[in-house]
Amino acid sequence: MTNAKWTGMMPVDDTALAVTDTGGPGIPVVYLNGAYADQSHWRRVIADLGSDYRHITYDERARGKSKRSADYSFEACIRDLDAILKARGVDRPILVGWSYGGVLGWHWADRNPDRVAGLVTVDAFPVGLTGEAGAERIRKLFRRMRLFFPIAARLGLAARMSAEQHADVNIELNEISAASVPVLERLTCPVRFVLATGDSLGSQEGEMEQGRAVLDPVLARNPNVKISAKVASNHSKILRNDSPAVAQAVRELAATQDTRSAKP
């Protein structure tokens, strides 16, 4: 395992990703960002967990310091995660994903059940706006926000993409997320959810809580999936306001690994 501290640009496909690896012998934790966010959003969680863990963060394509690409698809994000784990020599990490990153974590773990120690999912759930009506609602939202993107990108809240590209990423995410109940039901690694209670930008009143309720049958059917905490934040502020709950969920998963290691 390559566990030296490293910060730099890592080539993948037609782009290069900004990666930070704190190194060290601790349990590796890989953080998966929200759809348009950068790695800076994890700093409170990382500070809380401290040097007992090896923290690996990165900016997805056209986010943060990473370069643009011709491909912003979900499959490209899967490839990026594969490439980073291989380049950094990481085996069986805990994946911590917020929003888009949570869905990415489910699907990567489903495809690689022997390569993941556990998942912490921060306010992502298997529901979405789908079909033509859902896509049009998303496109209208992003068209209204188009003048905000250049400023938001500097704050780590948007990508260096057009409004149409932002919408395409969100439309694909909604379709994948809405079809992800079977994925969650068959995950074999321990999964911990940290859920907000408020709405998010672009959602209607109470819509987010209705979506979170879709998890109830998953929790009943798969004993590996549990809710670690439900906090007062909304979707966009959960990492800023409730980072201790996310850090505690990571510790819970780390404890499950310690227990497994202790068994004869």
N, C-alpha and C positions, 0 to 999 in steps of 0.2 A: 504494500500500500504506500503510495506517495503521500506523505503527511507533512511536508514542509510548508511553511507559510508562503503564500504566493498571491500576487495581485497583477493582473495583466489582461491582455486581449487574446482570446482564444479563437482561432479560425474554425468555422463550421460552414459547410456548403459555400454559398457565395457571400458570406458575411463574417463578422468577427464579434464575439460577445465579451463584454466586460465582466470578469470573474474575480471574486475575492474569496480566498481560502485562508482561514486563520491558522490552519495546521494544528499539529499536536496530536497526542495519543487518545484523546477523548472520543466518545461516540460521535460519528459524523452525522451532522444535521444539515440537510440541503433544503433551502428555502425557495419556494415557487411563488412568484409574484402574481398580483392581480393583473388583469388583461392589459392595462396600459401603465402599470406602475413600475417603479424601479426598485433596486435592492435596498435603498435607504429606508424604506418603510419597516424593515426588520430590526433596526438598531436597538429599539427598546427591549425586544425579546432577547436579542443576543446579549445585551448588557445584563439582563436579569439572569440568564443561564450561565454566563461567565465562562471561565477557562476549563471547566469540567467537560466541555463539549468542543468538538471541531465544527466550526460554522462555515458553510459554503453558500455564498449568495452570488447571483448573477443577474444582469440585465438582459431581457429578451430582445429580439431583433427590433431595432429602431426605438428602443426604450433606453432611458438613461444614457450611458456612454457607448452602448453597442451600435454597430453600424446598421445601415438599412439593408434590405434584402428584396428579392423578387418574390419571396414566399413567406407569408405571415400566417400560414395555416396551423391548425392544431397538430397535424402530423409533423410539421416543421418543429414545433415546440417539443414533441416527443423525441425527435432526433437530437435536438439541442441538449436535452437532459441526458440522453444516452452518451453524447459526446463528452459532456462535462464530467460525468461519473468515470468514464474510461480515462480521460486525460488526467484526472486528479487521483486515479487509483482508488476510488471509493467503493467499498463493498458493504452491502446491506445497511444503507443509511436510514435514518428517520427522515421522511419527507414531510415538510410543513408547508401547506399550500393555502393561500388566501384567495377566495373567489375563483377566478379562472385557474389559478394555481392549484386549488383544491381539486377541481375536476381533472386537471392534468395528472395529479397524484393518483387519483382513483384508477385512471386508465393505464398509467405506467405500471402501477402495482399489479393490476389485473393481468397485464402481459408478462410481467416479470416477478411472479410470486416468490421465487427463491432468492431474489436480489434486494428485498426491502425488509427492514426491521419493523416498520410501522408507519402509519400516516396520522398526522394531525391536520384536520381540515377546518379552516377558519371561515365560517359563514359562506359555505357553498353547499348547495343541496340540489337534488336531481329533479329540477323543474325548469321550465323556460318558456319564452314566447316563441311559438313555432308557426309554421305555415306562412302563407302570403300575408295574412293580417299582422302576424307578429313581426315579420321582416319589415313591413312598411312602417309599423310603429317605431321600430328601432331606427330605421333610416331617417324618419322625420326628426327624432330626437337628436341624432348626430348632425343632421344638417343645421338644426337650430344652434348647436354648440360649436360650429366650425370655426368661428372667430376666436374662441377661447383656447383652442388646442395649442397654438404656439406658446402661449403663456403657461398653460398647464403642463406642457412638456418640460419646461424649465423647473417645475416644481415636482417632477416625478409623478404626475397625475395623468399624463397623456403620452401617446407615442408620436414620433416624427412621421406621421402618416396623414393622408388626406382624410376628410370626414367620411368619404365613401369606404376607405380601407378600415377605419375604425369601426364602421357599421358592419362591414363584412366579417371582421373578427368576432363581433358580438353576436351576429346572426348565427354563425357557425357554432359558437359556444352554446347558445340557447338550444339549438337542435341536439347537440351532443349531450348536454346536461339533462335535457328532458328524457333522453333515452337511456340514462345511466343507472336506473334502479337495478336492473339485472347485474350490472357490474358491481355495485355495492353489495348486493346480496351474496355474491360468490367470493368476495375478498377473503383471503385466508390469514392475512396479517392483522395485528391489532390496529383498530382505527378509533381515533378520538375526535369528536366534533366540539368546537367552540363556536357557539352561535350567538349572534346579536338578536335584538328584539325589535329594532326600528326598521324603517323603510330606507330605501336607497334612492339616489338620484334617478329620476325617470320612472320609478315605480308608483303605482297608485296606493292609496291608503289601505293598509292591511294586507297588501298583496304579498309582501315578503314573508309575513308570518304564515300565510296560507301555504306558501311554497315550502317553508321549513317543516310544516306538518306532514309533508310527503315522506319525511324520514321515519315516521312512526312505524309503518309496516316493515321497513328495512331493519330497524332496531329489534323488532319482534322476531324476525326470521334469521338474522345473522348475529350470533353472540359475540363475534369479534368487533362489532360496531357498537360504540357507546357514546353518549354525550358526556363530555368532561365538564362543561360549564355552559350556562346561558347567561349572557351579560346584557347590561342596559344600553350598550352602544348601538348605533346603526351600522349598516354594512360598510360604509366608507371610513368610519372613525374607529373601528374595533381595534386595529393594531395600535393606534395612538392612545386610546383611552383604556383598553383592557389587555395590554400586553402581558401582565402577570398571569392572566388566565391561560394564555397561549403557552407561556413558559411552563406553567404547571402541567399542562397536557403533555408537553415534551418529557417532563420528568416522570410522569405516569408511564409513558411508553418505555423510557429508559429502565424503569424499575421492572417492567415485564421482561426485558432482555436479561437483566441481572438474575431474575428468578429462573429463567430458562437455563442460563449458564450454570446455575448452582445445582441443577438436577443431575443425578447420576446417569 
